[in-house]
Amino acid sequence: MIPIIDITPLVSRGAKQEGVVNEIRNACETVGFFYVIGHGISLDIQTNIFSTARDFFALPEHVKHGVGVAKSRCFRGYVPFALTGPNVPKRMLEAFQMMLDFGPDDPDVAVGNIMYGSNQWPADAPRMRAILEAYYKEMETLSNYLLSAFARALGE
């Protein structure tokens, strides 16, 4: 059975953090993964991210390709079903890739680091940027809670 771990004490900086760290350690050592509850991600953000994804992927192909990952030097934007080579099986998925947005004045952007740059946003989905950026921020916060717990579980 996949463990379900309530991380509320980590999020709220509660008194039972070590118990959660021990649960995470045990889950990683015995099962290898776990479900997280008590993460603090609002239902509004969860609902918005799914509806935004549905709306984006329902757009016409030419609109999605307008922000295609092939147009980005930093691998951001729409990834279509068949963005593979001729000898590689087609992917049975499509995606929209975005990351933390770095403007043109960022030092890593200025030196051409391909992992840094700006995201592409479709004009036909005006709410998409705000919703995805809010979700990204929430996931970054959650990741930091979990990384801290992993470090503590390893004795750091």
N, C-alpha and C positions, 0 to 999 in steps of 0.2 A: 504494500500500500504506500502511496506517495504521502509523505508527511505534510501536514498543513501547519505552518508556523505563524502565529500572531506576533507581528513585530511592533505592536503598539508601544511597548516600553522603549524601543529604540527611537521611534518617531517622537514620542513625548518626553524622552529623556527620563523615563520613569525608573523606579527603584529595582525593577525586576529585569534589568538589561542582561545581567550575567546568565540568568535562566534562558533567555532567548539565544544568547551566544552559544550556550551549551546545546540547545536544541538544533541550532544550525550546524554546529560541529558534528553532532551525532547523525544528522540527516546526510551531510556530505560524506561522512565516513562509511555509512551503512547503505544508503540508497543512491546517493550521488546527486540528488536534486530534491527540490521541495516546492510546495506552493506557498505563497506569501499572502497573508491577510493582515488587516490592520495597518496597511501601508499609507493611509492618509490621502490617497488620490481620490478626489471628489468624484461622485457619480456624474456630475455635469461634465467634467473633463473626459471621463470614460465614454459617455454617450456622444459627446461632440466629436471625439476622435474617430469613432466608428462611423458616424453619419457623414463626416467630412471625407473619409476614405470611400464610402459608398458613392457619394456625390462626385468625387474626382474620377473614380474609375468608370463611372457612367457617362462621362464626357465623351464627345466624339474623338476618334483616333487622332485626327489632325490637331486638335486642341492639346491632347496629352503629348503628342510628339513635338509640339511647339516648345515644351520645356523638357525635352528628351535629354537623358544623361549624356548622350553623344555630343550635345552642344555645350557641355560643361567640362572645363579642364580639371575640375576637382570631383568628378563622379557624382554629381548631384542632379536630381530631377527624375523624370519618368523612365522606368526600365520596362520596355515592352516584352511581350511574350517571346519574340524570336531574336532577341539581341544576343546571338551566339554565332560562332563561325559555321561554315558550310559542313564541316565534318563533326560538329558537336550537336547532340540532340537539343531540340528546342526546349526552353524552360517552360514548365507548365504553371507559370505564375507571372504576374506583372507587379511592379513595385514603384514606390515613390521614395527616393532617397534624399534625406536632408540631414544636416548636422548643425552644430553651432555655427552661426553666421559670422564670418570674418570679413571686414570691409577692406577696401583697396589699400588703406594706410597701415594695415597690420604688417609687421616685419616679415612674417612667414609668407604672406601673400606677395609682398614686394620682391622676395627672393625666388618666387616661383614654386614654393612647396606645394605639391599637388594635393595634399590633404587639407589645405586651407583655402578658403575662398567664400564666395557668396552662394546662397541657395537660389534656385529658380522657382518662381511662383507663377501659376497660370492666372491670367487676367479674368478668365471665366469662372474662377472660384475665389471670390474676393475675401472670404472669411478664412480660407485655408491657412494662410500664413500665421495669423494670430492664434488659431487653434493648435496648429502643429508646434509652434514655438512655446505655447503654454504647456503642452504635453511634454515636450522635450525638457523643459525646465523641471517639471515634476519628476520625470524619470531620472534626471541628473541628481536631484535631491535624494530620491529613493536609492539610487546606485551608491551614493556616498554613505548612506546608513548601512547598506549591506556590505560595502567594502570595509568599513570600519568594523563591522561584526566579524567578517572573515579574518581580518587581521588579528582581532582579539582572540578568535577561536584558534588561531595558529600560534598564539602566545606573544604577539607583537605588542 
